Amino acid sequence: MSFSLDPNPEKITMHINRIKKTASYILSFILMLAGMVGCKERPEKSGSTILNKEDFRHYVEYFNAMEDENIAQAIPNEESWEWMQQNIPLFEAPQKNFEEIFYYRWWTLRKHIKETPVGYAMTEFLVDRPYADKYNLISCALGHHIYESRWLHDPQYLEEYVHVWFRGNEGEPMDKLRAFSSWTANALWNKYMVDGNRDYLLDMYPDLTQEYQAWEEDRRLPSGLFWQHDVKDGMEESISGGRREQNARPTINSYMFGNAEALAKMAALKDREEEVNYYEAKADTIKRLVQDNLWNPESSFFETLLEDGSFALAREAIGFIPWYFNLPDQGYEEAWSQVMDEEGFFAPFGLTTAECRHPDFRTHGCCSCEWDGAIWPFATSQTMTAMANLMNDYEQSHVDRSDYFTLLEKYVESQYYRGRPYIGEYLDETTGFWLKGDQERSRYYNHSTFNDLIITGLVGLRPSADEQVEVNPLIPQEKWDWFCLDNVKYQGKYLTIIWDKTGEKYKNGEGFTLMVDGEPVAHSPNLEKISATL
């Protein structure tokens, strides 16, 4: 008998990935058996200190029963609970819709993990799209995917995904990597602050510098600002832009600032002082240009600058994006007076993408791709991330914890359709109706974050590149009597964050507590900022 191996390297890689996946399941089964027979020594410590994973299995059973799974990728529904047990933080809250959507979003994210010949990747749509790259990949929400997936315990899915985009085309970037604006360098720095994987980050550094230079070559104006079509921001049919207009938008300029800052920090890790100075100068220049040119003092808002040099005269959600990257200096916080204004961005079902008072609000016609006011989770998650940064890093009096909770609660409530959990493309701001809800393409739309907002905003775990751990919850003191975020893998350790007003819920004492590997390291009797050193 004789046989020969297929020399195709892509097929070999796929087979290796399948073997790794099978080995992971076998290891989990062995660990489970070890626990059943009372084995005291286990290869890995458990990250769950307070919560029992099995208490949340019912959510996954319900989600699986909601559908006839017509599209399955790397991890089908029948394997979803096992995968979630191995990979996700745990969250418990007295307001069960928050809890349900937390597990629903992990369950839906898992649907998009795809096995390709060059490694795991992540789709935006489950159905094939004609404008996608190979493997049905679309780069528009890559930054969101990184921010959300950095909390998975197994880094393989995210790290291979990024490699597919930058090296999956016979060692070169995918053809459509830059089909949409990008904040990938910033997102990977934020991933590094969670997992501490310095080697991976610095290995990506040359790829990220090349991408930055490519954007400079074809998107920088003589003024130094960057321009973009609204469709290439993933925000077509906006009030301020167009599919052909080369306007200087707060989006791409904020992204380039965030990327430059991240590259400077990566260069510092590599001890390359000249490159640190180079990218710090880039970031400083963009900051100055944005503040001097995109801030409209008449509207007290960051606006799009049209090709003729005039303001678009429209407050849009993209005007909040500078705070996503902590770009503005102190003094521009007046913009946030619009976020809770019913004539501004505050609508019954969430944050609109343009101010409600604008005469062109919702004028582009239903059910196309309207960024002229309808609610998009893509924009909501950007604004909520920016708002958490504002509340943590700036002195201001325009929004408070109650406002943050109200907006996040609206985001939670919007993620239902016909009584069941649902995440789609975009929705009507007054009825909550998902405008593409009956289209197959819209189901499980992987185009935003949610769980990252729960972890870093609501509960308040603020990742850092050093050994200091800070937790600054944005839940009002009087809102919940208890909650717990558990099994959070962070820089090689497991974090648990508990609020128990009376001490009766978790039997672990009264107040707000941060635990590292099961040991209390910081505590306050009130729901307020606490910190500790790892």
C-alpha positions as CSV (number, residue, x, y, z in Angstrom):
1,M,0.0,0.0,0.0
2,S,1.3,3.5,-0.8
3,F,-0.1,7.0,-0.5
4,S,1.1,10.6,-1.1
5,L,0.4,13.8,0.7
6,D,-1.3,16.7,-1.1
7,P,1.5,19.3,-1.6
8,N,-1.0,22.1,-1.6
9,P,0.1,24.3,1.4
10,E,-3.4,25.9,1.8
11,K,-5.0,22.5,2.2
12,I,-2.3,21.3,4.6
13,T,-2.9,24.4,6.7
14,M,-6.6,23.7,6.8
15,H,-6.0,20.1,7.9
16,I,-3.7,21.3,10.7
17,N,-6.3,23.8,11.9
18,R,-8.9,20.9,12.0
19,I,-6.4,18.8,14.0
20,K,-5.9,21.7,16.5
21,K,-9.6,22.1,16.9
22,T,-10.2,18.4,17.5
23,A,-7.3,18.3,20.0
24,S,-8.8,21.2,21.9
25,Y,-12.1,19.4,22.3
26,I,-10.3,16.2,23.4
27,L,-8.4,18.2,26.0
28,S,-11.6,19.7,27.3
29,F,-13.2,16.3,27.6
30,I,-10.2,14.9,29.5
31,L,-10.3,17.9,31.9
32,M,-14.0,17.3,32.5
33,L,-13.3,13.6,33.3
34,A,-10.5,14.6,35.6
35,G,-12.9,16.9,37.5
36,M,-15.5,14.1,37.8
37,V,-13.0,11.7,39.5
38,G,-11.7,14.4,41.8
39,C,-8.4,15.1,40.2
40,K,-6.6,17.9,42.0
41,E,-4.0,18.8,39.4
42,R,-5.2,20.3,36.1
43,P,-3.1,21.7,33.2
44,E,-5.0,25.0,33.3
45,K,-6.4,27.0,36.1
46,S,-10.1,27.8,36.0
47,G,-10.9,31.4,35.3
48,S,-14.4,31.3,36.9
49,T,-14.3,32.3,40.6
50,I,-17.9,33.2,41.4
51,L,-20.1,32.2,38.6
52,N,-21.0,28.7,37.4
53,K,-20.8,28.4,33.6
54,E,-23.7,25.9,33.6
55,D,-26.0,28.5,34.9
56,F,-25.9,30.2,31.5
57,R,-26.2,27.1,29.2
58,H,-30.0,27.8,28.9
59,Y,-29.3,30.9,26.8
60,V,-27.4,28.9,24.2
61,E,-30.0,26.2,24.1
62,Y,-32.7,28.9,23.5
63,F,-30.6,30.6,20.8
64,N,-30.0,27.3,19.0
65,A,-33.7,26.5,19.2
66,M,-34.7,29.9,17.7
67,E,-33.5,28.9,14.2
68,D,-33.1,26.3,11.6
69,E,-29.4,26.6,11.1
70,N,-29.0,27.1,7.3
71,I,-25.5,28.4,7.4
72,A,-22.8,26.8,9.6
73,Q,-19.1,27.8,9.5
74,A,-16.2,26.7,11.7
75,I,-18.2,26.3,14.8
76,P,-21.8,25.1,14.2
77,N,-24.6,25.5,16.7
78,E,-24.2,22.1,18.1
79,E,-20.7,23.0,19.3
80,S,-21.5,26.6,20.3
81,W,-21.9,26.0,24.1
82,E,-18.7,24.0,24.3
83,W,-16.9,26.8,22.4
84,M,-18.4,29.5,24.6
85,Q,-17.4,27.7,27.8
86,Q,-13.8,27.6,26.7
87,N,-13.6,31.2,25.3
88,I,-15.8,33.8,26.9
89,P,-16.1,35.9,30.1
90,L,-19.2,35.4,32.2
91,F,-21.6,38.1,33.1
92,E,-24.6,38.1,35.5
93,A,-26.9,41.0,36.2
94,P,-30.4,41.5,37.7
95,Q,-31.6,43.0,34.5
96,K,-31.9,39.9,32.4
97,N,-32.1,41.5,29.0
98,F,-28.5,42.8,29.5
99,E,-27.4,39.3,30.4
100,E,-29.3,37.7,27.5
101,I,-27.8,40.0,24.9
102,F,-24.3,39.5,26.3
103,Y,-24.5,35.8,25.7
104,Y,-26.4,36.3,22.4
105,R,-23.6,38.5,21.0
106,W,-20.9,35.9,21.8
107,W,-23.2,33.2,20.2
108,T,-23.6,35.3,17.1
109,L,-19.9,36.3,16.9
110,R,-19.0,32.6,16.9
111,K,-21.2,32.1,13.8
112,H,-18.9,34.3,11.8
113,I,-15.6,32.5,12.6
114,K,-14.7,30.8,9.3
115,E,-12.0,28.3,8.5
116,T,-10.1,29.2,5.4
117,P,-7.1,27.6,3.7
118,V,-4.8,30.3,5.2
119,G,-6.3,30.3,8.8
120,Y,-9.3,31.3,10.7
121,A,-11.1,34.4,9.6
122,M,-14.3,36.3,10.5
123,T,-17.1,37.3,8.2
124,E,-19.4,40.4,8.3
125,F,-22.3,38.7,6.5
126,L,-23.1,35.0,6.7
127,V,-24.4,35.1,3.1
128,D,-22.0,35.8,0.3
129,R,-21.6,39.4,-0.8
130,P,-20.5,40.3,-4.4
131,Y,-18.2,43.1,-3.2
132,A,-16.4,40.9,-0.6
133,D,-12.8,39.7,-0.8
134,K,-11.8,36.1,-0.9
135,Y,-13.6,33.9,1.7
136,N,-16.4,36.5,1.8
137,L,-14.3,38.8,3.9
138,I,-15.1,42.5,4.3
139,S,-12.7,44.8,6.1
140,C,-15.2,47.6,7.1
141,A,-15.7,46.4,10.7
142,L,-12.3,44.8,11.2
143,G,-11.6,47.3,14.1
144,H,-14.8,46.4,15.8
145,H,-14.0,42.7,15.4
146,I,-10.7,43.2,17.1
147,Y,-12.1,45.2,20.0
148,E,-14.8,42.6,20.6
149,S,-12.7,39.4,20.0
150,R,-9.8,40.5,22.1
151,W,-11.7,39.1,25.1
152,L,-11.8,35.5,23.8
153,H,-9.6,33.2,25.8
154,D,-8.1,31.5,22.7
155,P,-6.2,34.1,20.7
156,Q,-5.9,31.9,17.6
157,Y,-9.2,33.0,16.0
158,L,-8.4,36.7,16.1
159,E,-4.7,36.5,15.4
160,E,-5.1,34.3,12.4
161,Y,-7.9,36.5,11.2
162,V,-5.7,39.5,11.2
163,H,-2.9,37.5,9.4
164,V,-5.4,36.5,6.7
165,W,-6.1,40.1,6.0
166,F,-2.5,41.2,5.9
167,R,-0.7,38.1,4.7
168,G,-3.4,35.7,3.3
169,N,-2.9,36.6,-0.3
170,E,0.3,34.5,-1.0
171,G,2.0,36.4,1.8
172,E,0.7,39.8,0.7
173,P,-2.4,41.8,2.0
174,M,-5.8,40.8,0.7
175,D,-6.8,42.9,-2.4
176,K,-9.6,44.7,-0.5
177,L,-7.9,45.3,2.8
178,R,-8.1,49.0,2.3
179,A,-11.5,49.0,0.6
180,F,-12.8,50.7,3.8
181,S,-11.3,53.1,6.4
182,S,-9.2,51.4,9.0
183,W,-8.3,51.8,12.7
184,T,-6.5,48.4,12.8
185,A,-3.3,49.5,14.4
186,N,-5.2,51.2,17.2
187,A,-7.3,48.1,17.7
188,L,-4.3,45.8,17.8
189,W,-2.7,48.0,20.4
190,N,-5.9,47.7,22.4
191,K,-5.8,43.9,22.0
192,Y,-2.2,43.9,23.3
193,M,-3.3,45.7,26.4
194,V,-5.7,42.8,27.1
195,D,-3.6,39.8,26.2
196,G,0.0,41.2,26.6
197,N,1.1,39.3,23.5
198,R,4.0,41.6,22.6
199,D,5.6,39.2,20.1
200,Y,2.4,39.1,18.0
201,L,2.0,42.9,18.1
202,L,5.6,43.6,17.1
203,D,5.5,41.0,14.4
204,M,2.5,42.9,12.9
205,Y,4.3,46.3,13.2
206,P,5.8,46.3,9.6
207,D,2.5,45.4,8.1
208,L,0.8,48.2,10.0
209,T,3.3,50.8,9.0
210,Q,3.0,49.9,5.4
211,E,-0.8,50.2,5.6
212,Y,-0.4,53.6,7.3
213,Q,1.9,54.8,4.5
214,A,-0.5,53.6,1.8
215,W,-3.4,55.7,3.3
216,E,-1.1,58.7,3.3
217,E,-0.3,58.2,-0.3
218,D,-3.8,58.1,-1.6
219,R,-6.0,59.8,1.0
220,R,-4.1,62.8,2.2
221,L,-5.0,66.3,1.1
222,P,-2.5,69.1,0.6
223,S,-3.8,70.6,3.9
224,G,-2.6,67.4,5.7
225,L,-6.1,66.2,6.5
226,F,-7.4,62.9,5.1
227,W,-10.4,62.6,2.8
228,Q,-12.8,59.7,2.3
229,H,-15.9,58.8,0.4
230,D,-18.8,58.1,2.8
231,V,-19.3,54.7,1.3
232,K,-15.6,53.8,2.0
233,D,-16.3,54.7,5.6
234,G,-19.1,52.1,5.4
235,M,-21.5,55.0,5.9
236,E,-23.0,55.7,2.5
237,E,-26.0,58.0,1.9
238,S,-24.9,60.3,4.7
239,I,-26.1,63.9,4.9
240,S,-22.5,65.3,4.7
241,G,-21.0,63.0,2.1
242,G,-21.4,61.0,-1.0
243,R,-20.0,58.0,-2.9
244,R,-17.7,60.3,-5.0
245,E,-17.1,63.3,-2.8
246,Q,-13.6,63.6,-1.4
247,N,-14.5,65.2,1.9
248,A,-12.3,65.5,5.0
249,R,-14.3,63.5,7.5
250,P,-13.9,63.1,11.3
251,T,-13.8,59.4,10.7
252,I,-10.7,58.7,8.7
253,N,-8.8,61.6,10.4
254,S,-9.5,60.2,13.8
255,Y,-8.6,56.7,12.6
256,M,-5.3,57.9,11.3
257,F,-4.6,59.7,14.6
258,G,-5.4,56.6,16.5
259,N,-3.2,54.5,14.3
260,A,-0.3,56.9,14.5
261,E,-0.4,56.9,18.3
262,A,-0.5,53.1,18.3
263,L,2.5,52.9,15.9
264,A,4.5,55.2,18.1
265,K,3.8,53.0,21.1
266,M,4.8,49.9,19.2
267,A,8.0,51.6,18.1
268,A,8.7,52.4,21.7
269,L,8.4,48.6,22.5
270,K,11.0,48.0,19.8
271,D,13.3,50.8,21.2
272,R,13.2,52.7,17.9
273,E,13.3,56.3,19.1
274,E,13.4,57.8,15.7
275,E,10.2,56.0,14.7
276,V,8.6,56.9,18.0
277,N,9.2,60.6,17.3
278,Y,8.1,60.2,13.7
279,Y,4.6,58.7,14.5
280,E,4.2,61.0,17.6
281,A,4.7,63.9,15.2
282,K,2.1,62.5,12.8
283,A,-0.4,62.1,15.6
284,D,0.3,65.7,16.9
285,T,-0.2,67.1,13.4
286,I,-3.5,65.3,12.8
287,K,-4.8,66.4,16.2
288,R,-4.0,70.0,15.4
289,L,-5.6,69.8,12.0
290,V,-8.7,68.2,13.3
291,Q,-9.2,70.7,16.0
292,D,-8.4,73.7,13.8
293,N,-10.3,72.6,10.7
294,L,-13.1,70.1,11.6
295,W,-14.4,71.8,14.7
296,N,-17.2,74.1,13.8
297,P,-17.5,76.8,16.6
298,E,-20.9,77.8,15.4
299,S,-22.4,74.3,16.0
300,S,-19.8,73.3,18.7
301,F,-19.3,70.0,16.9
302,F,-16.7,68.2,14.8
303,E,-18.1,68.2,11.3
304,T,-17.2,67.1,7.8
305,L,-15.3,69.6,5.7
306,L,-16.5,69.7,2.1
307,E,-14.3,69.9,-1.0
308,D,-14.9,73.6,-1.3
309,G,-13.6,74.2,2.3
310,S,-16.9,74.8,3.9
311,F,-18.5,72.9,6.7
312,A,-21.3,70.4,5.9
313,L,-23.4,72.1,8.5
314,A,-24.7,68.8,9.9
315,R,-24.0,67.3,13.2
316,E,-23.5,63.6,12.6
317,A,-22.5,60.7,14.9
318,I,-19.1,60.7,13.3
319,G,-18.4,63.9,15.2
320,F,-18.1,61.9,18.4
321,I,-15.5,59.6,16.9
322,P,-12.5,61.8,17.9
323,W,-13.1,60.8,21.5
324,Y,-12.9,57.1,20.6
325,F,-9.2,57.8,20.3
326,N,-8.9,60.5,23.0
327,L,-7.9,62.9,20.2
328,P,-9.4,66.2,21.4
329,D,-7.7,68.3,24.0
330,Q,-9.8,69.5,26.9
331,G,-12.3,72.2,25.8
332,Y,-14.4,70.5,23.1
333,E,-16.8,68.6,25.4
334,E,-19.8,70.9,24.5
335,A,-20.4,68.5,21.6
336,W,-21.7,65.9,24.1
337,S,-24.6,68.2,25.0
338,Q,-26.3,66.8,21.9
339,V,-26.1,63.1,22.8
340,M,-29.1,63.2,25.2
341,D,-31.0,66.0,23.3
342,E,-34.2,64.7,21.6
343,E,-33.5,67.2,18.8
344,G,-30.0,66.0,18.7
345,F,-29.2,62.2,18.7
346,F,-31.4,60.9,21.5
347,A,-34.2,58.8,19.9
348,P,-36.7,56.3,21.4
349,F,-34.6,53.3,20.2
350,G,-31.1,54.7,20.5
351,L,-28.6,57.0,19.0
352,T,-29.2,58.4,15.6
353,T,-26.5,58.8,13.0
354,A,-27.4,62.4,12.3
355,E,-29.1,65.0,14.4
356,C,-32.9,64.8,14.4
357,R,-33.4,68.5,13.9
358,H,-31.5,68.6,10.5
359,P,-33.8,69.3,7.6
360,D,-32.3,66.3,5.6
361,F,-32.8,63.8,8.5
362,R,-34.1,60.5,7.1
363,T,-34.6,61.9,3.6
364,H,-32.6,59.3,1.6
365,G,-35.4,56.7,1.4
366,C,-36.2,53.7,3.5
367,C,-34.2,50.4,3.4
368,S,-31.2,51.3,1.3
369,C,-28.1,52.2,3.4
370,E,-29.1,55.3,5.2
371,W,-26.6,57.0,7.4
372,D,-28.8,60.2,7.4
373,G,-30.3,59.5,10.8
374,A,-31.4,55.9,11.2
375,I,-29.7,53.9,14.0
376,W,-26.7,51.7,13.1
377,P,-25.1,49.5,15.7
378,F,-21.7,50.2,14.0
379,A,-22.1,53.9,14.9
380,T,-23.7,53.2,18.3
381,S,-20.8,51.1,19.5
382,Q,-18.3,53.8,18.3
383,T,-20.2,56.6,20.1
384,M,-20.6,54.5,23.3
385,T,-16.8,53.7,23.3
386,A,-16.1,57.4,22.8
387,M,-18.5,58.3,25.6
388,A,-16.8,55.9,28.0
389,N,-13.4,57.5,27.2
390,L,-14.9,61.0,27.7
391,M,-16.2,60.0,31.1
392,N,-12.9,58.4,32.2
393,D,-10.4,60.7,30.7
394,Y,-11.9,64.2,30.5
395,E,-13.4,66.7,33.0
396,Q,-16.9,67.5,31.8
397,S,-20.5,67.9,33.0
398,H,-22.5,67.1,29.9
399,V,-23.1,63.4,30.5
400,D,-23.1,61.2,33.6
401,R,-23.5,57.5,34.5
402,S,-27.2,57.7,34.3
403,D,-26.9,58.9,30.7
404,Y,-24.5,56.1,29.8
405,F,-26.7,53.5,31.3
406,T,-29.8,54.9,29.5
407,L,-28.1,54.8,26.2
408,L,-26.7,51.3,26.7
409,E,-30.1,50.1,27.8
410,K,-31.6,51.4,24.6
411,Y,-28.9,49.5,22.7
412,V,-29.9,46.4,24.5
413,E,-33.6,46.9,23.9
414,S,-33.0,47.5,20.2
415,Q,-31.4,44.1,19.8
416,Y,-34.7,42.2,19.6
417,Y,-36.9,41.5,16.6
418,R,-40.4,39.9,16.9
419,G,-39.7,39.1,20.6
420,R,-36.4,37.3,20.0
421,P,-32.7,38.5,20.3
422,Y,-31.6,39.9,17.0
423,I,-28.7,41.9,15.6
424,G,-29.0,43.3,12.1
425,E,-27.8,46.2,9.9
426,Y,-29.9,49.2,11.0
427,L,-33.2,50.2,12.5
428,D,-35.9,52.9,12.6
429,E,-35.2,55.3,15.4
430,T,-38.8,55.7,16.5
431,T,-40.3,52.2,16.1
432,G,-37.2,50.0,16.6
433,F,-38.1,48.1,13.5
434,W,-35.1,46.5,11.8
435,L,-35.2,47.9,8.3
436,K,-33.7,44.8,6.7
437,G,-35.0,42.4,9.3
438,D,-36.6,40.1,6.9
439,Q,-33.6,39.9,4.6
440,E,-31.3,36.9,5.0
441,R,-28.3,39.2,4.6
442,S,-29.1,41.2,7.7
443,R,-29.3,38.3,10.2
444,Y,-26.4,38.2,12.7
445,Y,-24.8,41.2,11.1
446,N,-21.2,41.3,12.5
447,H,-20.7,45.0,12.2
448,S,-20.4,46.4,15.8
449,T,-19.4,45.7,19.3
450,F,-21.5,45.1,22.4
451,N,-19.7,42.9,24.9
452,D,-16.7,45.2,24.8
453,L,-19.0,48.0,25.9
454,I,-20.3,45.8,28.8
455,I,-16.7,45.0,29.9
456,T,-14.9,48.3,29.4
457,G,-17.8,50.7,29.8
458,L,-20.6,49.5,32.0
459,V,-18.5,47.3,34.3
460,G,-15.6,49.6,33.7
461,L,-12.5,47.4,33.2
462,R,-10.1,49.9,31.6
463,P,-7.2,48.0,29.9
464,S,-3.7,49.3,30.3
465,A,-0.3,48.5,28.9
466,D,1.3,48.4,32.4
467,E,0.5,46.2,35.4
468,Q,-2.0,48.6,36.9
469,V,-5.6,47.4,36.7
470,E,-8.3,50.0,36.9
471,V,-12.1,49.4,37.1
472,N,-14.4,52.5,36.8
473,P,-18.0,51.3,36.5
474,L,-20.5,53.5,34.6
475,I,-23.5,51.8,36.3
476,P,-25.3,54.3,38.6
477,Q,-25.0,53.4,42.3
478,E,-28.7,53.0,42.7
479,K,-29.4,51.1,39.5
480,W,-28.4,47.5,40.4
481,D,-27.9,45.9,43.8
482,W,-25.5,43.4,42.4
483,F,-23.7,42.1,39.3
484,C,-20.6,40.0,38.4
485,L,-18.2,39.9,35.5
486,D,-16.1,36.7,35.9
487,N,-13.7,34.6,33.9
488,V,-12.1,37.6,32.2
489,K,-8.7,36.6,30.8
490,Y,-6.4,39.6,31.2
491,Q,-2.6,39.6,30.7
492,G,-2.3,36.0,31.6
493,K,-4.5,36.2,34.7
494,Y,-8.2,35.8,35.4
495,L,-10.2,38.8,36.7
496,T,-13.5,38.8,38.6
497,I,-15.4,42.0,39.3
498,I,-18.3,41.9,41.8
499,W,-20.8,44.5,43.1
500,D,-22.9,43.2,45.9
501,K,-24.6,46.0,47.8
502,T,-25.6,43.9,50.8
503,G,-23.2,40.9,50.5
504,E,-26.2,38.5,50.4
505,K,-26.0,37.7,46.6
506,Y,-22.5,36.3,46.4
507,K,-21.6,35.8,50.1
508,N,-18.3,37.4,49.5
509,G,-18.7,40.6,51.5
510,E,-20.4,43.9,50.8
511,G,-19.4,46.4,48.2
512,F,-17.3,46.5,45.0
513,T,-14.5,44.1,44.6
514,L,-11.8,43.3,42.1
515,M,-10.3,39.8,42.3
516,V,-7.2,38.4,40.4
517,D,-7.0,34.7,40.1
518,G,-9.6,34.4,42.9
519,E,-7.9,36.6,45.4
520,P,-9.3,40.1,46.3
521,V,-6.9,42.9,45.4
522,A,-9.1,46.0,45.5
523,H,-12.3,46.9,47.3
524,S,-14.7,49.8,48.0
525,P,-17.9,49.9,49.9
526,N,-19.3,52.0,47.0
527,L,-19.7,51.5,43.3
528,E,-16.7,53.6,42.3
529,K,-13.3,53.5,40.8
530,I,-10.9,50.9,42.2
531,S,-7.4,49.9,41.1
532,A,-4.7,47.5,41.9
533,T,-1.3,46.3,40.6
534,L,-1.1,42.8,39.0
